Amino acid sequence: MRKLMFVCLMLAGFIASAQTVNCQFKQSTFIKASGKTIESEGTLKLVGKDKMEMTYTKPAGDYFIIDGKSIKMNLRGKKSVMDTEKNAAMRTYRNTLLNCIHGNWKQAATDNNADITITEKGGNKVVTITAKKQAPRGYSKIIVTARKSDNLPVEMVLEEFNGTVTTYKLSNIVKK
């Protein structure tokens, strides 16, 4: 009986972690150094705990994929693959994105040596993660607006120490 219960619990955990989320996104990146804003959009697919695919329709052909410990991207014709086990900056970036999307905000704050506040606004939670001190890389502030019902983000604002601000607005969110 214990073995059956253990197998059922393991299976339930696997099924829960295998959830898929699909949505549309609009991305706006303000680059402080140049004063330019880059607008992008596409579809986002989140599978389980450690796989995320952003397929851009604007600009067409671009992609950003987190697949376990690797990041694959084609951004404006520049393709690259990174092993986040070997690249600490990309590992932090990967973990921050996944933790913010999955609602693991406390872990995102810990990983970024930051303080966290959570407030409610309408039907949403507003999570603000603020760095405790300046760093050469990373985020000075992250603001995630998430639905209270399932903690899925509808907006994420990622402010880097260099002044670059990237905003993701998610819509048509479908959770399977």
N, C-alpha and C positions, 0 to 999 in steps of 0.2 A: 504494500500500500504506500509506504514512504517513497519507494522508487517511482511509482506511478505519479504521486503528487509532485515529486521533484521534476520529473519529465514534463508534467503539465505546466509547472511554474516556468521552466526553461522555455517551453514552447510559447507560453503567453508573453514572456519577455522578448522573445525573438519576433513575434507578431507585432508587439507594440513598437519595437525598434524599427520594424520594416515599413512603417507608415510612409506614405508618399504625400508630398505637398507640391502642387503645381500652381503657378500664378504668373501674372504679367508684372513686369517691373519697368520703371522709368528711373534712370540714373542721371544725376546732375553732378558734375565735378567742377568746383571752382578752384583754379590753381592761382594761389596768391602771388607767386613770383611773376607770372605773366599777366595776371588780371583777367584771364580768359576762363570761360565756362564751356565745358564739353557736355553735350546732351547725348544720351544713349537710351536704348530701350530694347526689350526682348522678353523672353520667357525664362522663368526660374523653376527648376525641378529639384526638390530635396527628397532624397531617398535614405531612410534610416538615419543613423547618427553621423556618418562621416562621408556622405556623398552629396554633392551639390553641383548642379549644372546650370550655368547661365548661358543661354544661347541668344545672341544679339540679332535683332532684325534691323537695328540702326546702331552702328554700321553693320550691314549684312556680312556674315561670315566670321565675325568676332565671336569668341567664346571664352569662358572662364570656368574650369572644372576642378572641383576638389574631389579626388577619388582616393579615399583612405589617406595615406601619407604623402600623396603626390598632388601637385597643382599643375594643370595643363592650361595654357592660355594662348590665344591668338588675339592680340589687341592691335588693331590697325595694321595688320599684316606682319606683325612681329610675333613669331611663335616661340614658345619656350615651355620646358617641362622642369619642374623643381621638386626635389626630394625634401620634404619638410623636416625629415630627421636630421639632415645635414645643414639646412639653412634655418637658423634660429629666427630671423626676422619673418620669413614666410610661415614658419610654424606658428608664431604668435598671431600673424594675420589670419591664417587658416582657423586656428582655435577661436579667435575673437569672433569671426564671422559666424562660425557654426554655433558657438555658445549663445550669441545674440539672437540668432534665428530660432534656436531650440528653447529659448527662455532660460538658459543657464547663466543668468546675468551676474550672479555672485561669483561664479568661476571666471567670467570675463573680467570682472573688476580685480580679482586676485591676480590673474595672469598679467594684467596691465598696471599693477601696483596703484590701484585707484580706489576712491571712495564711491559708494553707490547710494542713491536715493530712489525710492519708488513712490510715486503719487498716482492718484486716479484723476482722470479727466474724461467726463462723459462715460462711454462704455469701454474706455481704454485704460491701460496702465501706461504711465510714462516713466521710463527707467533712465536715470541720468548717471553715467559712469564718468567720474572726473579724476584725472591723474593727480597723484599726490605731489609729484615733482616733474620737472622738465626732463626729457630724455632725448637722445639723438634720433630715435625712431619711435614710431608707435602713435598712439592716439592721446591727445590732450583731453578730449571729451567725446563721449558716445551718448547719443540720445536715441532710445528705442521706444516707439509708441506701438504697443501691442494690444490686441483684443483681449479683454478680460476673460472671455469665454474659453479660450484655448492657448493664450499667451503667444499666438503667432503675430509677428510684426506686420504692421501696415506701413510703417515708416522707420527708417534708420538713418541717423545723421552721424557720420564719422569725421571728426575733426582731428587732423594730424598736427603735430607740434610745429611743422613748417608753415601752417596756415591753410593748407589744402583741405577743402571740405567736400566730402562726397555724400550726397543724399540719395537714398533709395526709397521710392514710393511703390508699394506692392498693392496690386488690385486683382480682382477676380480669383481670390484664393480658394482653392479646392483641396481639401484634406481627405485622403482615402485611407 
